[in-house]
Amino acid sequence: MDHVATLALPVLLAITVICVQEAWRMRNVLRGYKRLTLQGASNMTDEYHERYTRPPGTPSDSQWKVKALFVHPIKSCAPVELDGADVDSAGFTWDRKFAFAELVKPQTRLDASEEEKKPRWTFRTQRQPGFEKLVRVRPEIWLPDTAAAKSGHSDGGFMVVKYPRSPSGPFAGLIKLLVWVGIMSQEKSFQVPLVPPNNHKYPSEQVTIWRDSPKWLNYGVHVPNDFRAYIGVTNPLTLFRVDPKSYREVHRCAPRKEELGYQSVVGFADAYPVHLLNIASVRDVAERVKKDIPRFSARRFRANIVVSGPSAYDEDDWKKIKIGNHVFFCACHTVRCRLPNVDPDTAERHAVEPDRTLKSFRCIDDGDPRNACLGLQLVPAESDVFQIQAGDEIQVMERGEHHYIKQ
């Protein structure tokens, strides 16, 4: 017993010194930068209140407005809530500009060429079993603080990526104790530049996202091995950054360049630049799944814009809307996968809900009659940067039918 205590003491001291040094380093790194985040409490703290329960056909609230705004800097990871969001042709600034990708061997034909058989970087989301842990990865956006007289920073800022500490090895128990008493943080982190510098040396490699294979920037040099251990993958895992020079063009249900004056684009978003959700629609779904999921959050659906005021599913036939002073085309319904089965707080995946319930009554689009729809995919009517705010008024300018076009 004495031998164990003698061994543990210097380890404890060493770990404490490392923690102090890391905290000091982060304070220096953050000096002159400002975190992009909500000022004050979340606008979603009251999302379970009965005032948002407006079943289909019931009178809507006279005031339709933006309830909350979110960006998801890393696809399938935790969101950042904002008071106001910058928007351009690619959607919300910083939204889905990054994604984790796994190097996997593709399923190929027996007569496939050697090139076709090579492992490929393939984007990963909570859809894949095991990757639900991504929901507990918390990105933070830090921008140069222009209000600070001596910030002196000319770069585009950086992203801090935080993830749960997962102790292992002979000193795992000691580390858990240090976390419990508050000496050591519950999270670890790494950081990456938000904008690749002009002289960067990040390799430009193909990453598969659905049927696209853009050549984007591999930020893997920044990803620590213990992050890979936290996710639990055996294949190589990396972080990709969208190359600002080569976004993916959006077609399918989106307005054409002849109408908009530009062709909308996306980074790691599945298909369209902006995702809108009506909280009354979520509350209606919540009522139907409450036995399985008592506290059913709108955050499961990972929208950029959450609106309040309309009754449930009123948004189904919106074709053009105005948010504040800015117009958006409603390109199509949002066809849902099983990703909302993952709890955004615990990362636990429900076996069937809400997917089963949604499919029982929300297969409403003849373009994809086997899958449920909830929410809308939007395209900004202008390509220059503009801003929308939480609290902005929502006006429906045009209604009509939607016909989803598959990937």
Summary of the structure (lengths in Angstrom):
residues: 407
radius of gyration: 22.8
end to end distance: 63.0
largest distance: 79.2
contacts: 1218
relative contact order: 0.17
helix: 23%
strand: 29%
